Amino acid sequence: MKLLRWIPAALCLAVAGPAVAREAKVVRSPSYHEGRVAFSYLGDIWTAREDGSGVVRLTVNKARDLNPRFSPDGRSIAFSSDREGGLDVFLIPGAGGEVKRLTRHSADGKRLAFVSDKSGREEIYVIDPDGSGEAKKLTDVDALKSGHAWSPDSKTIAFTASDGKLRTVTSAGGDLKVLAESKFGNIGRPAWSPDGKTRPSASPT
């Protein structure tokens, strides 16, 4: 599954989302894949067969979940949502399940970080928030990325991975550092102190 190929479409829709998010009382933004349709209705993501049968509600959230897009293999659906503040892109299995946040805006709003397997394995990239321009790869770490978070000054990204390590990398893609490692090989999502003066931390999940 090549996330980078279909995230930009969701990003563009997410940027256009505030006006849309105020009104979601009709079926919106259908996405088709091999006889199935994903769509937004009443601020949640749904799927149905192309004949209108087999309707399934995938998300139930007080926030607005909008603009679903099937992955090329149909196994996942990306959508934009303001469930954690500003509009970002999230991922859910095509049959429903755990929702994963894919994108995170920098604190200054000038860059967007996301995880993609374009290179053949999961790495962290940054791109302009409107989805334009070339995405820049920041990491080269052979481990699945568990979570990532921007520093308050938008200069650094902290991330955790399946090798149980907490790392940081600059927004320019340099100075990769290992800050902590879990003895259990399992580590939670990173978090920064509000003032950015304390190095990021993560707790075992």
C-alpha positions in Angstrom: 0.0 0.0 0.0 1.6 3.2 -1.2 0.2 5.9 1.2 2.0 8.8 -0.5 0.0 8.3 -3.7 -3.4 8.9 -2.2 -2.7 11.1 0.9 -2.3 14.3 -1.2 -5.9 13.9 -2.5 -7.1 13.7 1.1 -4.9 16.6 2.1 -6.4 18.9 -0.6 -9.8 17.9 0.5 -8.9 18.5 4.2 -7.6 22.0 3.3 -11.0 22.8 1.7 -12.8 21.2 4.7 -13.8 24.0 7.2 -16.7 25.2 5.0 -17.7 21.6 4.3 -17.4 20.6 7.9 -20.1 23.0 9.0 -22.7 21.1 6.9 -22.6 17.3 6.5 -26.3 16.4 6.4 -26.2 14.8 3.0 -24.1 12.0 1.4 -20.8 13.6 0.4 -17.5 12.8 -1.3 -18.1 9.3 -2.6 -15.1 7.1 -3.3 -15.5 3.9 -5.3 -13.5 0.6 -5.2 -14.5 -2.7 -6.9 -18.2 -2.5 -6.1 -18.0 -0.6 -2.8 -18.6 3.0 -2.1 -17.2 5.0 0.8 -18.9 8.3 1.7 -19.5 10.9 4.4 -22.9 11.2 5.9 -23.9 13.2 9.1 -20.2 13.8 9.8 -19.2 10.2 9.8 -17.7 7.7 7.3 -19.8 5.0 5.8 -19.5 2.3 3.2 -22.1 0.5 1.1 -22.2 -1.8 -2.0 -22.7 0.0 -5.3 -26.4 -1.2 -5.4 -27.1 0.6 -2.1 -27.1 -2.6 0.1 -24.7 -3.5 2.9 -24.5 -0.1 4.5 -21.9 0.0 7.3 -21.1 3.0 9.5 -17.3 3.0 10.1 -16.9 6.0 12.4 -18.9 7.4 15.3 -17.5 10.7 16.4 -18.7 14.1 17.7 -16.2 15.8 15.3 -16.6 15.9 11.5 -15.2 13.0 9.5 -15.2 13.9 5.8 -13.9 13.2 2.3 -13.1 9.4 2.4 -10.7 7.9 -0.1 -10.0 4.2 -0.7 -6.4 3.0 -0.8 -5.4 1.4 -4.1 -6.0 -2.1 -2.7 -9.3 -1.1 -1.1 -8.1 -2.3 2.3 -8.0 1.1 4.0 -9.9 4.4 3.8 -8.2 7.7 4.4 -10.4 10.6 5.5 -10.1 14.2 6.8 -11.3 15.0 10.3 -11.1 17.7 13.0 -11.4 15.2 15.8 -8.1 16.3 17.3 -8.3 20.0 16.6 -7.3 21.2 13.1 -8.2 19.1 10.0 -5.8 16.2 9.5 -5.8 12.9 7.6 -6.8 9.7 9.4 -6.8 6.0 8.3 -9.3 3.3 9.1 -9.5 -0.3 7.8 -12.0 -0.7 5.0 -14.1 -3.0 7.1 -13.9 -0.8 10.2 -11.6 -0.8 13.2 -9.0 1.3 14.9 -8.5 4.8 13.5 -4.9 5.9 12.9 -3.8 9.6 12.5 -1.6 9.9 9.4 -0.8 13.6 9.3 0.3 16.2 11.9 0.6 20.0 11.3 3.6 21.8 12.6 2.9 24.3 15.4 3.5 27.2 13.0 1.2 25.6 10.4 3.8 25.8 7.7 4.6 22.0 7.3 2.7 18.7 7.5 4.3 15.5 8.6 3.1 12.0 7.7 4.2 8.4 7.4 4.5 6.7 4.0 6.0 3.4 2.7 6.9 5.0 -0.6 10.5 3.9 -0.2 9.6 0.3 0.6 9.3 0.8 4.3 7.6 3.2 6.6 9.4 6.6 6.9 8.4 10.1 8.0 8.0 12.8 5.4 7.1 16.5 5.4 5.1 18.4 2.8 3.5 21.8 2.4 0.1 21.8 4.2 -1.9 22.2 0.9 -0.3 19.0 -0.4 1.7 20.8 -3.1 5.4 20.4 -3.9 7.6 17.4 -3.4 7.4 15.5 -0.1 10.8 15.3 1.7 11.8 12.1 3.6 13.2 12.8 7.0 14.0 9.4 8.4 15.8 6.2 7.4 15.0 3.8 10.2 14.1 0.2 9.5 11.1 -0.1 11.9 7.4 0.6 11.8 6.6 4.1 13.0 4.3 4.1 16.1 3.7 7.8 16.4 5.2 11.2 15.8 4.8 14.7 17.2 6.1 18.2 16.3 8.1 20.2 18.8 6.4 23.5 19.9 8.9 25.5 17.8 8.2 23.4 14.7 11.9 22.6 14.3 12.0 19.0 15.4 9.9 15.9 15.2 9.9 13.2 17.9 8.8 9.7 16.9 8.5 6.2 18.3 8.9 3.0 16.4 8.4 -0.8 16.6 12.0 -1.3 17.7 11.0 0.3 21.0 13.0 3.5 20.6 12.1 7.2 21.0 14.0 9.4 18.5 14.1 13.0 17.2 14.9 14.3 13.8 15.0 17.9 12.6 12.3 19.2 10.2 15.1 19.5 7.6 15.9 15.8 7.9 19.1 15.8 9.9 20.5 15.2 13.4 18.7 11.9 14.1 19.0 11.1 17.8 17.9 8.2 20.0 16.5 9.6 23.3 15.2 6.5 25.0 14.6 2.8 24.5 12.0 0.4 26.1 13.3 -2.9 27.5 9.9 -4.4 26.5 10.3 -3.5 22.8 7.0 -1.5 23.0 6.8 2.2 23.4 3.9 4.7 23.2 3.4 7.9 21.3 5.8 10.8 21.9 4.8 14.0 23.7 6.6 17.3 24.2 6.3 19.7 27.1 4.3 22.8 26.2 7.3 25.1 26.4 9.5 22.7 24.4 12.3 23.0 26.9 11.9 19.5 28.2 12.9 16.7 25.7 10.0 14.6 24.4 8.9 11.5 26.3 6.9 8.4 25.7 5.4 5.8 28.0 5.2 2.0 27.2 1.8 1.1 25.8 
